[in-house]
Amino acid sequence: MGVFGDELTARAGELIARCRAKHLMLATVESCTGGLIAGLITSVPGSSDVLDCGFVTYSNVAKTRMVGVPADLVTRHGAVSEEVARAMAEGALSHCPADIAVAVTGVAGPGGGTALKPVGLVHCAAARRGFATVHRELRLDDVGRDAVRIGTVRVAVEMAYEIAGP
């Protein structure tokens, strides 16, 4: 069993196979997961066929500097928002040659949550060139930092798989 467990690793393998078959390159943009999505993908042999790059944009400044999220968007909506998640995914596509980008931003805990943005709130977005960007809001609750992060990785891989097409 790998670091991420058999089920999640197998799903990453399916994502890689789908992207390889469709000649699609993938990028990740990660805040609350700190690189775990890219780590999962690279744990699968052959991932270099499809993974172009991973951006770890943990700070608000990094989101702006690395993938072009407008600072005023972060100010208006907060880093943990649908708007910022979408901008992260779309920004990755303008900063690298990948065809698909998946982005996540959230509150992993144990601190940092508020009444409006509690621990376990995560926004995920997936963008593909020529397609509409998709978004999912996760409410994972205060189940522990690791569980929030792994739950987010699971959804991000699913979103990338879906946006890669049948």
NUNUVEX-557276 format. One record per atom (N, C-alpha, C): residue number from 1; residue in one letter; x, y, z; atom name. Coordinates in steps of 0.05 Angstrom, whole numbers, plus 5000, padded with zeros to 4 digits. Each point is the difference from the previous one (the first is absolute). Example, Ala and Ser with C-alpha at 12.3 -4.5 7.8 and 13.67 -1.06 7.14 Angstrom:
! NUNUVEX-557276
[node 1; "A"; [5264; 4886; 5156]; "N"]
[node 1; "A"; [4982; 5024; 5000]; "CA"]
[node 1; "A"; [5018; 5024; 5000]; "C"]
[node 2; "S"; [4993; 5021; 4986]; "N"]
[node 2; "S"; [5016; 5024; 5001]; "CA"]
[node 2; "S"; [4985; 5022; 5014]; "C"]
***
This chain:
! NUNUVEX-557276
[node 1; "M"; [5017; 4976; 5000]; "N"]
[node 1; "M"; [4983; 5024; 5000]; "CA"]
[node 1; "M"; [5018; 5025; 5000]; "C"]
[node 2; "G"; [4993; 5019; 4983]; "N"]
[node 2; "G"; [5015; 5025; 4998]; "CA"]
[node 2; "G"; [4993; 5019; 5022]; "C"]
[node 3; "V"; [5013; 5022; 5001]; "N"]
[node 3; "V"; [4995; 5021; 5019]; "CA"]
[node 3; "V"; [4971; 5009; 5001]; "C"]
[node 4; "F"; [4987; 5000; 4977]; "N"]
[node 4; "F"; [4972; 5010; 4998]; "CA"]
[node 4; "F"; [4979; 4978; 5002]; "C"]
[node 5; "G"; [5008; 4976; 5002]; "N"]
[node 5; "G"; [4981; 4977; 5001]; "CA"]
[node 5; "G"; [4995; 4990; 4972]; "C"]
[node 6; "D"; [4991; 4976; 4999]; "N"]
[node 6; "D"; [4996; 4986; 4974]; "CA"]
[node 6; "D"; [4978; 5013; 4983]; "C"]
[node 7; "E"; [4978; 5007; 5013]; "N"]
[node 7; "E"; [4977; 5011; 4985]; "CA"]
[node 7; "E"; [5006; 5027; 4987]; "C"]
[node 8; "L"; [5011; 5018; 5015]; "N"]
[node 8; "L"; [5006; 5026; 4990]; "CA"]
[node 8; "L"; [5023; 4999; 4979]; "C"]
[node 9; "T"; [5020; 4983; 5005]; "N"]
[node 9; "T"; [5021; 4997; 4980]; "CA"]
[node 9; "T"; [4990; 4988; 4974]; "C"]
[node 10; "A"; [4982; 4981; 5002]; "N"]
[node 10; "A"; [4988; 4988; 4976]; "CA"]
[node 10; "A"; [4984; 5021; 4984]; "C"]
[node 11; "R"; [4986; 5017; 5015]; "N"]
[node 11; "R"; [4984; 5021; 4986]; "CA"]
[node 11; "R"; [5019; 5020; 4986]; "C"]
[node 12; "A"; [5022; 5006; 5012]; "N"]
[node 12; "A"; [5020; 5017; 4987]; "CA"]
[node 12; "A"; [5011; 4987; 4975]; "C"]
[node 13; "G"; [5004; 4974; 5002]; "N"]
[node 13; "G"; [5008; 4985; 4976]; "CA"]
[node 13; "G"; [4980; 5001; 4978]; "C"]
[node 14; "E"; [4975; 4999; 5006]; "N"]
[node 14; "E"; [4979; 5002; 4980]; "CA"]
[node 14; "E"; [5000; 5028; 4988]; "C"]
[node 15; "L"; [5004; 5021; 5016]; "N"]
[node 15; "L"; [5002; 5027; 4990]; "CA"]
[node 15; "L"; [5024; 5002; 4980]; "C"]
[node 16; "I"; [5022; 4989; 5008]; "N"]
[node 16; "I"; [5024; 5001; 4982]; "CA"]
[node 16; "I"; [4994; 4985; 4974]; "C"]
[node 17; "A"; [4988; 4977; 5002]; "N"]
[node 17; "A"; [4994; 4985; 4975]; "CA"]
[node 17; "A"; [4981; 5015; 4982]; "C"]
[node 18; "R"; [4980; 5013; 5012]; "N"]
[node 18; "R"; [4981; 5016; 4984]; "CA"]
[node 18; "R"; [5014; 5023; 4986]; "C"]
[node 19; "C"; [5016; 5015; 5016]; "N"]
[node 19; "C"; [5014; 5022; 4988]; "CA"]
[node 19; "C"; [5020; 4991; 4979]; "C"]
[node 20; "R"; [5014; 4978; 5004]; "N"]
[node 20; "R"; [5019; 4990; 4981]; "CA"]
[node 20; "R"; [4985; 4992; 4974]; "C"]
[node 21; "A"; [4977; 4987; 5002]; "N"]
[node 21; "A"; [4985; 4991; 4976]; "CA"]
[node 21; "A"; [4990; 5024; 4984]; "C"]
[node 22; "K"; [4994; 5022; 5014]; "N"]
[node 22; "K"; [4990; 5024; 4987]; "CA"]
[node 22; "K"; [5021; 5021; 4994]; "C"]
[node 23; "H"; [5025; 4993; 5006]; "N"]
[node 23; "H"; [5023; 5018; 4996]; "CA"]
[node 23; "H"; [4996; 5027; 5014]; "C"]
[node 24; "L"; [4991; 4998; 5025]; "N"]
[node 24; "L"; [4995; 5024; 5017]; "CA"]
[node 24; "L"; [5022; 5002; 5021]; "C"]
[node 25; "M"; [5010; 5024; 5004]; "N"]
[node 25; "M"; [5018; 5005; 5022]; "CA"]
[node 25; "M"; [4985; 5014; 5023]; "C"]
[node 26; "L"; [5009; 4995; 5024]; "N"]
[node 26; "L"; [4986; 5008; 5024]; "CA"]
[node 26; "L"; [5018; 5018; 5017]; "C"]
[node 27; "A"; [4987; 5019; 5014]; "N"]
[node 27; "A"; [5013; 5017; 5020]; "CA"]
[node 27; "A"; [4983; 5000; 5025]; "C"]
[node 28; "T"; [5013; 5004; 5023]; "N"]
[node 28; "T"; [4986; 5003; 5025]; "CA"]
[node 28; "T"; [5006; 5027; 5012]; "C"]
[node 29; "V"; [4981; 5012; 5014]; "N"]
[node 29; "V"; [5004; 5025; 5014]; "CA"]
[node 29; "V"; [4988; 4995; 5028]; "C"]
[node 30; "E"; [5018; 4999; 5020]; "N"]
[node 30; "E"; [4991; 4990; 5026]; "CA"]
[node 30; "E"; [5006; 5021; 5022]; "C"]
[node 31; "S"; [4980; 5003; 5017]; "N"]
[node 31; "S"; [5004; 5017; 5024]; "CA"]
[node 31; "S"; [4998; 4981; 5024]; "C"]
[node 32; "C"; [4977; 4993; 5008]; "N"]
[node 32; "C"; [4996; 4985; 5025]; "CA"]
[node 32; "C"; [5013; 4972; 4999]; "C"]
[node 33; "T"; [5004; 4989; 4976]; "N"]
[node 33; "T"; [5012; 4973; 4998]; "CA"]
[node 33; "T"; [5031; 5001; 4998]; "C"]
[node 34; "G"; [5011; 5024; 4996]; "N"]
[node 34; "G"; [5029; 5003; 5001]; "CA"]
[node 34; "G"; [5016; 4982; 4982]; "C"]
[node 35; "G"; [4990; 4992; 4977]; "N"]
[node 35; "G"; [5014; 4983; 4982]; "CA"]
[node 35; "G"; [4992; 4971; 5000]; "C"]
[node 36; "L"; [4981; 4992; 5017]; "N"]
[node 36; "L"; [4992; 4972; 5001]; "CA"]
[node 36; "L"; [4988; 4989; 4975]; "C"]
[node 37; "I"; [4986; 5017; 4985]; "N"]
[node 37; "I"; [4988; 4990; 4974]; "CA"]
[node 37; "I"; [5023; 4992; 4981]; "C"]
[node 38; "A"; [5019; 5018; 4997]; "N"]
[node 38; "A"; [5023; 4994; 4982]; "CA"]
[node 38; "A"; [5015; 4977; 5012]; "C"]
[node 39; "G"; [5003; 4998; 5026]; "N"]
[node 39; "G"; [5014; 4978; 5013]; "CA"]
[node 39; "G"; [4986; 4973; 4994]; "C"]
[node 40; "L"; [4974; 5000; 5001]; "N"]
[node 40; "L"; [4985; 4975; 4993]; "CA"]
[node 40; "L"; [5004; 4993; 4971]; "C"]
[node 41; "I"; [4998; 5019; 4983]; "N"]
[node 41; "I"; [5003; 4994; 4971]; "CA"]
[node 41; "I"; [5028; 4989; 4994]; "C"]
[node 42; "T"; [5020; 5013; 5012]; "N"]
[node 42; "T"; [5027; 4991; 4995]; "CA"]
[node 42; "T"; [5008; 4974; 5014]; "C"]
[node 43; "S"; [4982; 4991; 5018]; "N"]
[node 43; "S"; [5005; 4974; 5012]; "CA"]
[node 43; "S"; [4994; 4977; 4981]; "C"]
[node 44; "V"; [4988; 5006; 4978]; "N"]
[node 44; "V"; [4992; 4979; 4980]; "CA"]
[node 44; "V"; [5021; 5000; 4978]; "C"]
[node 45; "P"; [5012; 4977; 4994]; "N"]
[node 45; "P"; [5019; 4999; 4978]; "CA"]
[node 45; "P"; [4987; 5009; 4974]; "C"]
[node 46; "G"; [5014; 5015; 4984]; "N"]
[node 46; "G"; [4990; 5010; 4975]; "CA"]
[node 46; "G"; [4987; 5027; 5002]; "C"]
[node 47; "S"; [4999; 5011; 5024]; "N"]
[node 47; "S"; [4988; 5027; 5004]; "CA"]
[node 47; "S"; [5013; 5022; 4984]; "C"]
[node 48; "S"; [5026; 4996; 4994]; "N"]
[node 48; "S"; [5014; 5021; 4984]; "CA"]
[node 48; "S"; [4989; 5003; 4972]; "C"]
[node 49; "D"; [4985; 4980; 4991]; "N"]
[node 49; "D"; [4987; 5002; 4974]; "CA"]
[node 49; "D"; [4978; 5022; 4999]; "C"]
[node 50; "V"; [4989; 5006; 5024]; "N"]
[node 50; "V"; [4976; 5018; 5000]; "CA"]
[node 50; "V"; [5002; 5023; 5019]; "C"]
[node 51; "L"; [5018; 4999; 5020]; "N"]
[node 51; "L"; [5001; 5022; 5019]; "CA"]
[node 51; "L"; [5020; 5021; 4991]; "C"]
[node 52; "D"; [4991; 5024; 4993]; "N"]
[node 52; "D"; [5018; 5021; 4992]; "CA"]
[node 52; "D"; [5012; 5013; 5024]; "C"]
[node 53; "C"; [4984; 5009; 5019]; "N"]
[node 53; "C"; [5010; 5014; 5024]; "CA"]
[node 53; "C"; [4980; 5001; 5022]; "C"]
[node 54; "G"; [5010; 5008; 5023]; "N"]
[node 54; "G"; [4983; 5005; 5023]; "CA"]
[node 54; "G"; [5008; 5026; 5013]; "C"]
[node 55; "F"; [4981; 5016; 5006]; "N"]
[node 55; "F"; [5004; 5026; 5014]; "CA"]
[node 55; "F"; [4990; 4996; 5028]; "C"]
[node 56; "V"; [5016; 5006; 5020]; "N"]
[node 56; "V"; [4991; 5001; 5028]; "CA"]
[node 56; "V"; [4998; 5030; 5007]; "C"]
[node 57; "T"; [4975; 5010; 5000]; "N"]
[node 57; "T"; [4995; 5028; 5005]; "CA"]
[node 57; "T"; [4987; 5003; 5027]; "C"]
[node 58; "Y"; [5015; 4996; 5021]; "N"]
[node 58; "Y"; [4989; 4999; 5027]; "CA"]
[node 58; "Y"; [4992; 5028; 5009]; "C"]
[node 59; "S"; [5016; 5020; 4994]; "N"]
[node 59; "S"; [4994; 5027; 5008]; "CA"]
[node 59; "S"; [4983; 5014; 4979]; "C"]
[node 60; "N"; [4987; 5021; 5008]; "N"]
[node 60; "N"; [4985; 5017; 4981]; "CA"]
[node 60; "N"; [5018; 5012; 4979]; "C"]
[node 61; "V"; [5023; 5009; 5009]; "N"]
[node 61; "V"; [5020; 5012; 4982]; "CA"]
[node 61; "V"; [5009; 4980; 4979]; "C"]
[node 62; "A"; [5004; 4975; 5009]; "N"]
[node 62; "A"; [5009; 4980; 4981]; "CA"]
[node 62; "A"; [4978; 4994; 4979]; "C"]
[node 63; "K"; [4975; 5001; 5008]; "N"]
[node 63; "K"; [4978; 4996; 4981]; "CA"]
[node 63; "K"; [5001; 5021; 4978]; "C"]
[node 64; "T"; [5006; 5025; 5008]; "N"]
[node 64; "T"; [5002; 5022; 4980]; "CA"]
[node 64; "T"; [5026; 4997; 4984]; "C"]
[node 65; "R"; [5022; 4996; 5013]; "N"]
[node 65; "R"; [5026; 5000; 4987]; "CA"]
[node 65; "R"; [5003; 4975; 4981]; "C"]
[node 66; "M"; [4992; 4977; 5009]; "N"]
[node 66; "M"; [5005; 4976; 4984]; "CA"]
[node 66; "M"; [4980; 4994; 4979]; "C"]
[node 67; "V"; [4974; 5005; 5005]; "N"]
[node 67; "V"; [4980; 4993; 4980]; "CA"]
[node 67; "V"; [4982; 5023; 4992]; "C"]
[node 68; "G"; [5006; 5024; 5010]; "N"]
[node 68; "G"; [4986; 5024; 4991]; "CA"]
[node 68; "G"; [4973; 5005; 5011]; "C"]
[node 69; "V"; [4994; 4989; 5024]; "N"]
[node 69; "V"; [4974; 5006; 5013]; "CA"]
[node 69; "V"; [5001; 5030; 5007]; "C"]
[node 70; "P"; [4980; 5015; 4990]; "N"]
[node 70; "P"; [5000; 5029; 5007]; "CA"]
[node 70; "P"; [4998; 5004; 5031]; "C"]
[node 71; "A"; [5018; 5016; 5010]; "N"]
[node 71; "A"; [5000; 5006; 5029]; "CA"]
[node 71; "A"; [4973; 5011; 5010]; "C"]
[node 72; "D"; [4987; 5016; 4983]; "N"]
[node 72; "D"; [4975; 5011; 5008]; "CA"]
[node 72; "D"; [4978; 4979; 5002]; "C"]
[node 73; "L"; [5003; 4978; 4984]; "N"]
[node 73; "L"; [4981; 4978; 5002]; "CA"]
[node 73; "L"; [5002; 4986; 5027]; "C"]
[node 74; "V"; [5025; 4996; 5009]; "N"]
[node 74; "V"; [5004; 4989; 5026]; "CA"]
[node 74; "V"; [4989; 5018; 5022]; "C"]
[node 75; "T"; [5005; 5026; 4997]; "N"]
[node 75; "T"; [4990; 5019; 5020]; "CA"]
[node 75; "T"; [4969; 5000; 5001]; "C"]
[node 76; "R"; [4987; 5000; 4977]; "N"]
[node 76; "R"; [4971; 5001; 4999]; "CA"]
[node 76; "R"; [4987; 4974; 5010]; "C"]
[node 77; "H"; [5010; 4977; 4992]; "N"]
[node 77; "H"; [4987; 4974; 5006]; "CA"]
[node 77; "H"; [5014; 4983; 5020]; "C"]
[node 78; "G"; [5025; 5006; 5006]; "N"]
[node 78; "G"; [5016; 4983; 5018]; "CA"]
[node 78; "G"; [5013; 4978; 4984]; "C"]
[node 79; "A"; [5023; 4991; 5011]; "N"]
[node 79; "A"; [5015; 4979; 4986]; "CA"]
[node 79; "A"; [4983; 4974; 4998]; "C"]
[node 80; "V"; [4984; 4994; 5019]; "N"]
[node 80; "V"; [4983; 4976; 5000]; "CA"]
[node 80; "V"; [4973; 5008; 4988]; "C"]
[node 81; "S"; [4999; 4999; 4974]; "N"]
[node 81; "S"; [4975; 5007; 4986]; "CA"]
[node 81; "S"; [4999; 4987; 4973]; "C"]
[node 82; "E"; [4976; 4999; 4989]; "N"]
[node 82; "E"; [4997; 4989; 4973]; "CA"]
[node 82; "E"; [5015; 5017; 4980]; "C"]
[node 83; "E"; [4998; 5026; 5003]; "N"]
[node 83; "E"; [5013; 5018; 4981]; "CA"]
[node 83; "E"; [5030; 4996; 4999]; "C"]
[node 84; "V"; [5012; 4997; 5023]; "N"]
[node 84; "V"; [5029; 4997; 5000]; "CA"]
[node 84; "V"; [5008; 4972; 4990]; "C"]
[node 85; "A"; [4985; 4980; 5007]; "N"]
[node 85; "A"; [5006; 4973; 4990]; "CA"]
[node 85; "A"; [4999; 4999; 4969]; "C"]
[node 86; "R"; [4980; 5013; 4989]; "N"]
[node 86; "R"; [4998; 5001; 4971]; "CA"]
[node 86; "R"; [5023; 5016; 4988]; "C"]
[node 87; "A"; [5007; 5022; 5012]; "N"]
[node 87; "A"; [5022; 5016; 4990]; "CA"]
[node 87; "A"; [5027; 4985; 5002]; "C"]
[node 88; "M"; [5003; 4984; 5021]; "N"]
[node 88; "M"; [5024; 4984; 5002]; "CA"]
[node 88; "M"; [5003; 4980; 4977]; "C"]
[node 89; "A"; [4978; 4985; 4995]; "N"]
[node 89; "A"; [5001; 4980; 4979]; "CA"]
[node 89; "A"; [5004; 5013; 4972]; "C"]
[node 90; "E"; [4985; 5021; 4995]; "N"]
[node 90; "E"; [5003; 5014; 4974]; "CA"]
[node 90; "E"; [5027; 5013; 4998]; "C"]
[node 91; "G"; [5010; 5011; 5022]; "N"]
[node 91; "G"; [5026; 5013; 5000]; "CA"]
[node 91; "G"; [5023; 4981; 4994]; "C"]
[node 92; "A"; [4997; 4975; 5010]; "N"]
[node 92; "A"; [5021; 4980; 4994]; "CA"]
[node 92; "A"; [5002; 4995; 4970]; "C"]
[node 93; "L"; [4977; 4999; 4986]; "N"]
[node 93; "L"; [5001; 4995; 4971]; "CA"]
[node 93; "L"; [5012; 5024; 4985]; "C"]
[node 94; "S"; [5000; 5023; 5012]; "N"]
[node 94; "S"; [5013; 5023; 4986]; "CA"]
[node 94; "S"; [5030; 5002; 5008]; "C"]
[node 95; "H"; [5009; 4984; 5019]; "N"]
[node 95; "H"; [5027; 5001; 5009]; "CA"]
[node 95; "H"; [5016; 4974; 4994]; "C"]
[node 96; "C"; [4988; 4981; 4986]; "N"]
[node 96; "C"; [5014; 4976; 4992]; "CA"]
[node 96; "C"; [4986; 4988; 4976]; "C"]
[node 97; "P"; [5013; 4981; 4987]; "N"]
[node 97; "P"; [4988; 4988; 4976]; "CA"]
[node 97; "P"; [4980; 4978; 5005]; "C"]
[node 98; "A"; [4993; 4994; 5025]; "N"]
[node 98; "A"; [4981; 4979; 5006]; "CA"]
[node 98; "A"; [4973; 5005; 4986]; "C"]
[node 99; "D"; [4985; 4978; 4996]; "N"]
[node 99; "D"; [4974; 5001; 4988]; "CA"]
[node 99; "D"; [4978; 5001; 5021]; "C"]
[node 100; "I"; [5006; 4989; 5024]; "N"]
[node 100; "I"; [4981; 4998; 5022]; "CA"]
[node 100; "I"; [5014; 5010; 5025]; "C"]
[node 101; "A"; [4986; 5015; 5017]; "N"]
[node 101; "A"; [5010; 5007; 5026]; "CA"]
[node 101; "A"; [4979; 4996; 5021]; "C"]
[node 102; "V"; [5008; 4989; 5022]; "N"]
[node 102; "V"; [4982; 4997; 5023]; "CA"]
[node 102; "V"; [5012; 5017; 5023]; "C"]
[node 103; "A"; [4982; 5015; 5014]; "N"]
[node 103; "A"; [5008; 5018; 5021]; "CA"]
[node 103; "A"; [4983; 4995; 5025]; "C"]
[node 104; "V"; [5013; 5004; 5023]; "N"]
[node 104; "V"; [4986; 4997; 5026]; "CA"]
[node 104; "V"; [5009; 5022; 5019]; "C"]
[node 105; "T"; [4981; 5010; 5015]; "N"]
[node 105; "T"; [5005; 5019; 5021]; "CA"]
[node 105; "T"; [4979; 4996; 5022]; "C"]
[node 106; "G"; [5010; 4998; 5025]; "N"]
[node 106; "G"; [4981; 4995; 5021]; "CA"]
[node 106; "G"; [5012; 5004; 5028]; "C"]
[node 107; "V"; [4984; 4992; 5020]; "N"]
[node 107; "V"; [5008; 5002; 5028]; "CA"]
[node 107; "V"; [5003; 4971; 5011]; "C"]
[node 108; "A"; [5025; 4991; 5002]; "N"]
[node 108; "A"; [5005; 4973; 5009]; "CA"]
[node 108; "A"; [4998; 4997; 5030]; "C"]
[node 109; "G"; [5005; 5022; 5015]; "N"]
[node 109; "G"; [4999; 4999; 5029]; "CA"]
[node 109; "G"; [5026; 4992; 5012]; "C"]
[node 110; "P"; [5001; 4998; 5026]; "N"]
[node 110; "P"; [4977; 5002; 5018]; "CA"]
[node 110; "P"; [4991; 5028; 5005]; "C"]
[node 111; "G"; [5016; 5020; 4995]; "N"]
[node 111; "G"; [4992; 5028; 5003]; "CA"]
[node 111; "G"; [4994; 5012; 4973]; "C"]
[node 112; "G"; [4994; 5026; 5001]; "N"]
[node 112; "G"; [4996; 5015; 4975]; "CA"]
[node 112; "G"; [4971; 5001; 4991]; "C"]
[node 113; "G"; [4983; 4985; 5012]; "N"]
[node 113; "G"; [4972; 5001; 4991]; "CA"]
[node 113; "G"; [4985; 5023; 5013]; "C"]
[node 114; "T"; [4979; 5008; 4986]; "N"]
[node 114; "T"; [4982; 5021; 5010]; "CA"]
[node 114; "T"; [4971; 4990; 4997]; "C"]
[node 115; "A"; [4981; 5015; 5010]; "N"]
[node 115; "A"; [4972; 4992; 4997]; "CA"]
[node 115; "A"; [4993; 4998; 4970]; "C"]
[node 116; "L"; [5010; 5018; 4984]; "N"]
[node 116; "L"; [4994; 4999; 4971]; "CA"]
[node 116; "L"; [5017; 4980; 4984]; "C"]
[node 117; "K"; [5024; 4996; 5010]; "N"]
[node 117; "K"; [5019; 4982; 4986]; "CA"]
[node 117; "K"; [5012; 4981; 5021]; "C"]
[node 118; "P"; [4984; 4980; 5007]; "N"]
[node 118; "P"; [5009; 4981; 5022]; "CA"]
[node 118; "P"; [5022; 4981; 4991]; "C"]
[node 119; "V"; [5013; 4988; 5019]; "N"]
[node 119; "V"; [5019; 4979; 4995]; "CA"]
[node 119; "V"; [4986; 4979; 4983]; "C"]
[node 120; "G"; [5013; 4990; 4980]; "N"]
[node 120; "G"; [4988; 4980; 4982]; "CA"]
[node 120; "G"; [4988; 5011; 4975]; "C"]
[node 121; "L"; [4997; 5027; 4998]; "N"]
[node 121; "L"; [4990; 5012; 4975]; "CA"]
[node 121; "L"; [5023; 5001; 4980]; "C"]
[node 122; "V"; [4995; 4989; 4976]; "N"]
[node 122; "V"; [5020; 4999; 4979]; "CA"]
[node 122; "V"; [4986; 5007; 4974]; "C"]
[node 123; "H"; [5013; 5016; 4983]; "N"]
[node 123; "H"; [4990; 5005; 4973]; "CA"]
[node 123; "H"; [5020; 4987; 4981]; "C"]
[node 124; "C"; [4989; 4984; 4982]; "N"]
[node 124; "C"; [5016; 4987; 4979]; "CA"]
[node 124; "C"; [4990; 5009; 4973]; "C"]
[node 125; "A"; [5019; 5004; 4982]; "N"]
[node 125; "A"; [4993; 5007; 4972]; "CA"]
[node 125; "A"; [5017; 4985; 4981]; "C"]
[node 126; "A"; [4989; 4994; 4977]; "N"]
[node 126; "A"; [5015; 4986; 4978]; "CA"]
[node 126; "A"; [4994; 5015; 4975]; "C"]
[node 127; "A"; [5022; 5007; 4986]; "N"]
[node 127; "A"; [4998; 5014; 4974]; "CA"]
[node 127; "A"; [5013; 4984; 4979]; "C"]
[node 128; "R"; [4988; 5001; 4976]; "N"]
[node 128; "R"; [5012; 4987; 4976]; "CA"]
[node 128; "R"; [4997; 5020; 4977]; "C"]
[node 129; "R"; [5021; 5002; 4985]; "N"]
[node 129; "R"; [5000; 5018; 4977]; "CA"]
[node 129; "R"; [4976; 4994; 4982]; "C"]
[node 130; "G"; [4985; 5021; 4993]; "N"]
[node 130; "G"; [4977; 4996; 4982]; "CA"]
[node 130; "G"; [4974; 4991; 5014]; "C"]
[node 131; "F"; [5001; 4996; 5026]; "N"]
[node 131; "F"; [4976; 4991; 5015]; "CA"]
[node 131; "F"; [4994; 5019; 5023]; "C"]
[node 132; "A"; [4976; 4999; 5010]; "N"]
[node 132; "A"; [4993; 5016; 5023]; "CA"]
[node 132; "A"; [5014; 4988; 5025]; "C"]
[node 133; "T"; [5009; 5018; 5017]; "N"]
[node 133; "T"; [5012; 4992; 5026]; "CA"]
[node 133; "T"; [4978; 4990; 5018]; "C"]
[node 134; "V"; [5005; 4979; 5014]; "N"]
[node 134; "V"; [4981; 4988; 5019]; "CA"]
[node 134; "V"; [5009; 5005; 5029]; "C"]
[node 135; "H"; [4981; 5000; 5018]; "N"]
[node 135; "H"; [5006; 5006; 5028]; "CA"]
[node 135; "H"; [4984; 4981; 5018]; "C"]
[node 136; "R"; [5012; 4993; 5022]; "N"]
[node 136; "R"; [4985; 4986; 5021]; "CA"]
[node 136; "R"; [5008; 5012; 5027]; "C"]
[node 137; "E"; [4980; 5003; 5017]; "N"]
[node 137; "E"; [5004; 5009; 5027]; "CA"]
[node 137; "E"; [4998; 4975; 5018]; "C"]
[node 138; "L"; [5020; 4996; 5016]; "N"]
[node 138; "L"; [5000; 4978; 5019]; "CA"]
[node 138; "L"; [4995; 5010; 5028]; "C"]
[node 139; "R"; [4984; 4986; 5015]; "N"]
[node 139; "R"; [4996; 5006; 5029]; "CA"]
[node 139; "R"; [5008; 4974; 5015]; "C"]
[node 140; "L"; [5026; 4998; 5005]; "N"]
[node 140; "L"; [5010; 4975; 5012]; "CA"]
[node 140; "L"; [4999; 5000; 5030]; "C"]
[node 141; "D"; [4992; 5022; 5012]; "N"]
[node 141; "D"; [4998; 5003; 5029]; "CA"]
[node 141; "D"; [5027; 4999; 5013]; "C"]
[node 142; "D"; [5000; 5003; 5026]; "N"]
[node 142; "D"; [5025; 5000; 5015]; "CA"]
[node 142; "D"; [5008; 4972; 5007]; "C"]
[node 143; "V"; [5008; 4985; 4980]; "N"]
[node 143; "V"; [5006; 4971; 5003]; "CA"]
[node 143; "V"; [5030; 4995; 5004]; "C"]
[node 144; "G"; [5015; 5021; 5003]; "N"]
[node 144; "G"; [5029; 4998; 5003]; "CA"]
[node 144; "G"; [5014; 5009; 4975]; "C"]
[node 145; "R"; [5023; 5012; 5003]; "N"]
[node 145; "R"; [5015; 5012; 4978]; "CA"]
[node 145; "R"; [5006; 4979; 4978]; "C"]
[node 146; "D"; [5010; 4978; 5008]; "N"]
[node 146; "D"; [5008; 4979; 4980]; "CA"]
[node 146; "D"; [4975; 4991; 4984]; "C"]
[node 147; "A"; [4978; 4996; 5014]; "N"]
[node 147; "A"; [4976; 4990; 4986]; "CA"]
[node 147; "A"; [4989; 5021; 4981]; "C"]
[node 148; "V"; [5001; 5025; 5008]; "N"]
[node 148; "V"; [4991; 5022; 4982]; "CA"]
[node 148; "V"; [5018; 5000; 4975]; "C"]
[node 149; "R"; [5026; 4998; 5004]; "N"]
[node 149; "R"; [5019; 5002; 4978]; "CA"]
[node 149; "R"; [4997; 4976; 4981]; "C"]
[node 150; "I"; [4997; 4976; 5011]; "N"]
[node 150; "I"; [4997; 4976; 4983]; "CA"]
[node 150; "I"; [4973; 5000; 4986]; "C"]
[node 151; "G"; [4979; 5008; 5014]; "N"]
[node 151; "G"; [4974; 5003; 4987]; "CA"]
[node 151; "G"; [5001; 5019; 4977]; "C"]
[node 152; "T"; [5015; 5021; 5003]; "N"]
[node 152; "T"; [5003; 5020; 4979]; "CA"]
[node 152; "T"; [5015; 4988; 4976]; "C"]
[node 153; "V"; [5021; 4986; 5005]; "N"]
[node 153; "V"; [5016; 4986; 4979]; "CA"]
[node 153; "V"; [4982; 4982; 4984]; "C"]
[node 154; "R"; [4983; 4984; 5014]; "N"]
[node 154; "R"; [4982; 4981; 4987]; "CA"]
[node 154; "R"; [4982; 5014; 4981]; "C"]
[node 155; "V"; [4987; 5022; 5008]; "N"]
[node 155; "V"; [4982; 5015; 4983]; "CA"]
[node 155; "V"; [5015; 5013; 4977]; "C"]
[node 156; "A"; [5023; 5011; 5005]; "N"]
[node 156; "A"; [5015; 5013; 4979]; "CA"]
[node 156; "A"; [5008; 4980; 4978]; "C"]
[node 157; "V"; [5007; 4976; 5007]; "N"]
[node 157; "V"; [5007; 4979; 4980]; "CA"]
[node 157; "V"; [4975; 4993; 4984]; "C"]
[node 158; "E"; [4977; 4997; 5014]; "N"]
[node 158; "E"; [4975; 4994; 4986]; "CA"]
[node 158; "E"; [4993; 5023; 4980]; "C"]
[node 159; "M"; [5003; 5025; 5009]; "N"]
[node 159; "M"; [4993; 5022; 4982]; "CA"]
[node 159; "M"; [5019; 5000; 4975]; "C"]
[node 160; "A"; [5025; 4995; 5004]; "N"]
[node 160; "A"; [5019; 4999; 4978]; "CA"]
[node 160; "A"; [4992; 4978; 4981]; "C"]
[node 161; "Y"; [4993; 4977; 5011]; "N"]
[node 161; "Y"; [4992; 4976; 4984]; "CA"]
[node 161; "Y"; [4976; 5007; 4984]; "C"]
[node 162; "E"; [4980; 5013; 5012]; "N"]
[node 162; "E"; [4975; 5007; 4986]; "CA"]
[node 162; "E"; [5005; 5020; 4978]; "C"]
[node 163; "I"; [5015; 5021; 5006]; "N"]
[node 163; "I"; [5004; 5021; 4980]; "CA"]
[node 163; "I"; [5018; 4990; 4976]; "C"]
[node 164; "A"; [5015; 4979; 5005]; "N"]
[node 164; "A"; [5016; 4988; 4978]; "CA"]
[node 164; "A"; [4982; 4987; 4980]; "C"]
[node 165; "G"; [4975; 4994; 5007]; "N"]
[node 165; "G"; [4980; 4989; 4981]; "CA"]
[node 165; "G"; [5000; 4970; 5000]; "C"]
[node 166; "P"; [4980; 4989; 4986]; "N"]
[node 166; "P"; [4997; 4971; 4999]; "CA"]
[node 166; "P"; [5021; 4986; 4982]; "C"]
***
